[in-house]
């Protein structure tokens, strides 16, 4: 499920948002800068998710997350 959700974000970012930016960029230099900024933002989001932790709550000795 997480991979599917991540794929949706990549699709929206790549097809919807990035295409608008590339259309507004007139020169190849502006398009390159737009791509690099997009990549930096994607890497930053990925780094934040590397340290993501779930809560450690148990109900009657059973872990509700079960993962």
FILONU-264563 format. One line per field, with one value per residue: residue number from 1; residue in three letters; x, y, z of N, C-alpha, C, CB in turn. Coordinates in steps of 0.2 Angstrom, whole numbers, plus 5000, padded with zeros to 4 digits. Atoms other than C-alpha are relative to their C-alpha. Glycine has a CB too. Layout:
residues N
i = (NUM,...)
aa = (ALA,...)
n.px = (X,...)
n.py = (Y,...)
n.pz = (Z,...)
ca.px = (X,...)
ca.py = (Y,...)
ca.pz = (Z,...)
c.px = (X,...)
c.py = (Y,...)
c.pz = (Z,...)
cb.px = (X,...)
cb.py = (Y,...)
cb.pz = (Z,...)
This chain:
residues 67
i = (1,2,3,4,5,6,7,8,9,10,11,12,13,14,15,16,17,18,19,20,21,22,23,24,25,26,27,28,29,30,31,32,33,34,35,36,37,38,39,40,41,42,43,44,45,46,47,48,49,50,51,52,53,54,55,56,57,58,59,60,61,62,63,64,65,66,67)
aa = (UNK,UNK,UNK,UNK,UNK,UNK,UNK,UNK,UNK,UNK,UNK,UNK,UNK,UNK,UNK,UNK,UNK,UNK,UNK,UNK,UNK,UNK,UNK,UNK,UNK,UNK,UNK,UNK,UNK,UNK,UNK,UNK,UNK,UNK,UNK,UNK,UNK,UNK,UNK,UNK,UNK,UNK,UNK,UNK,UNK,UNK,UNK,UNK,UNK,UNK,UNK,UNK,UNK,UNK,UNK,UNK,UNK,UNK,UNK,UNK,UNK,UNK,UNK,UNK,UNK,UNK,UNK)
n.px = (5004,4996,4997,5005,5001,4994,5001,5005,4996,4995,5004,5003,4994,4997,5004,5004,4996,4994,5002,5002,4993,4996,5003,4998,4992,4999,4994,4998,4997,5005,5003,4995,5000,5007,4999,4996,5003,5005,4997,4998,5006,5002,4995,5001,5006,4998,4996,5004,5003,4996,5000,5007,5002,5006,5000,4999,5005,5003,5007,5001,4995,5000,4998,5005,4997,4998,4995)
n.py = (4994,4994,4999,4997,4993,4996,5000,4994,4993,4999,4998,4993,4996,5001,4999,4994,4994,4998,4998,4993,4996,5001,4996,4993,4999,4998,5002,5007,4998,4999,5007,5004,4998,5003,5007,5001,4999,5005,5005,4998,5000,5007,5002,4997,5004,5007,5000,4999,5007,5005,5000,5001,5005,5001,5000,5006,5001,5007,5000,5007,5004,5001,4994,4999,4999,5007,5000)
n.pz = (5000,5000,5007,5005,4998,5003,5007,5001,4999,5005,5006,5000,5000,5007,5006,4999,4997,5004,5007,5000,4999,5006,5005,4999,5001,5007,5002,4997,4993,4995,4999,4996,4993,4997,4998,4994,4994,4999,4997,4993,4996,4999,4995,4994,4997,4999,4993,4994,4999,4998,4992,4998,4996,4998,4992,4997,4996,5000,4997,4997,5002,5007,5004,5005,5006,5003,5005)
ca.px = (5000,5014,5022,5006,5003,5021,5018,5003,5014,5027,5014,5006,5023,5030,5016,5005,5017,5033,5025,5018,5036,5044,5031,5035,5054,5059,5077,5086,5095,5079,5072,5088,5087,5068,5073,5087,5076,5062,5075,5082,5064,5061,5077,5073,5056,5064,5077,5063,5054,5069,5068,5049,5043,5027,5020,5022,5005,4998,4980,4978,4995,4992,5001,4987,5000,5006,5021)
ca.py = (5000,5012,5009,5012,5028,5034,5030,5042,5056,5053,5053,5069,5077,5071,5073,5087,5099,5097,5098,5115,5121,5115,5124,5141,5138,5146,5142,5125,5133,5137,5119,5111,5122,5117,5099,5100,5109,5096,5083,5092,5093,5074,5070,5081,5072,5055,5060,5065,5048,5038,5043,5040,5030,5023,5025,5011,5008,4991,4987,4972,4966,4967,4979,4987,4991,4973,4978)
ca.pz = (5000,5004,4987,4978,4988,4984,4966,4966,4973,4960,4946,4952,4955,4938,4926,4934,4943,4933,4916,4921,4927,4911,4900,4909,4908,4891,4890,4892,4907,4916,4912,4919,4935,4937,4936,4948,4961,4958,4962,4977,4984,4981,4990,5004,5006,5005,5019,5030,5027,5031,5050,5050,5065,5070,5088,5100,5106,5112,5116,5127,5122,5104,5092,5082,5068,5066,5056)
c.px = (5004,5003,4995,4999,5006,5000,4995,5003,5005,4997,4998,5006,5003,4996,4996,5004,5006,4999,4999,5007,5004,4997,5002,5007,5001,5006,5002,5003,4995,4997,5005,5000,4993,5001,5004,4996,4994,5004,5003,4994,4998,5005,4999,4994,5002,5004,4995,4996,5004,5000,4993,4999,4993,4999,5000,4994,4997,4993,4999,5006,5001,5002,4995,5003,5002,5005,5006)
c.py = (5006,5001,5003,5007,5005,5001,5006,5007,5001,5002,5007,5005,5001,5003,5007,5007,5002,5002,5008,5005,5000,5005,5008,5001,5001,4997,4993,5001,5000,4993,4996,5002,4998,4993,4999,5002,4995,4994,5001,4999,4992,4997,5002,4996,4993,5000,5000,4993,4995,4999,4999,4994,5000,5001,4993,4999,4993,5000,4993,4995,4999,5006,5001,5001,4994,5001,5003)
c.pz = (5000,4993,4995,5002,4998,4993,4998,5001,4994,4993,5000,4999,4993,4994,5001,5001,4995,4993,5000,5001,4993,4994,5002,4999,4992,4997,5003,5007,5005,5001,5004,5008,5003,5002,5006,5007,5001,5003,5007,5005,5001,5004,5007,5003,5002,5006,5006,5001,5003,5008,5002,5005,5002,5008,5002,5005,5000,5003,5002,4998,4993,4996,4995,4993,4997,4994,5003)
cb.px = (4995,5006,5003,4993,4999,5006,4998,4994,5003,5004,4994,4996,5005,5002,4995,4995,5002,5005,4995,4996,5004,5001,4992,4998,5004,4999,5006,5005,5004,4995,4999,5007,5000,4995,5003,5006,4996,4997,5007,5003,4994,5000,5008,4998,4994,5004,5005,4994,4997,5008,5003,4995,5005,4997,4993,5007,4994,5005,4995,4993,5000,4993,5007,4996,5006,4993,4998)
cb.py = (5000,4999,4993,4996,5001,4996,4994,4999,5000,4993,4995,5001,4998,4994,4995,4999,4999,4993,4996,5002,4997,4993,4999,5001,4995,5007,5005,4997,5006,5005,4997,5002,5008,5001,4996,5005,5007,4998,4998,5007,5003,4997,5002,5007,5000,4998,5005,5005,4998,5002,5006,5000,5001,4994,5004,4999,5005,4995,5002,4997,4993,4997,4999,5006,5005,4997,5004)
cb.pz = (5006,5005,4997,5001,5008,5002,4997,5005,5007,4999,4999,5007,5005,4999,4999,5005,5007,5000,4997,5006,5006,4997,5000,5008,5003,4999,5002,4995,5000,4997,4993,4998,5000,4995,4994,4999,4999,4994,4995,5000,4997,4993,4997,5000,4995,4994,4999,4999,4994,4998,5002,4994,5006,4998,5002,5003,4998,5003,4995,4998,5004,4997,4997,5002,5001,4998,4994)
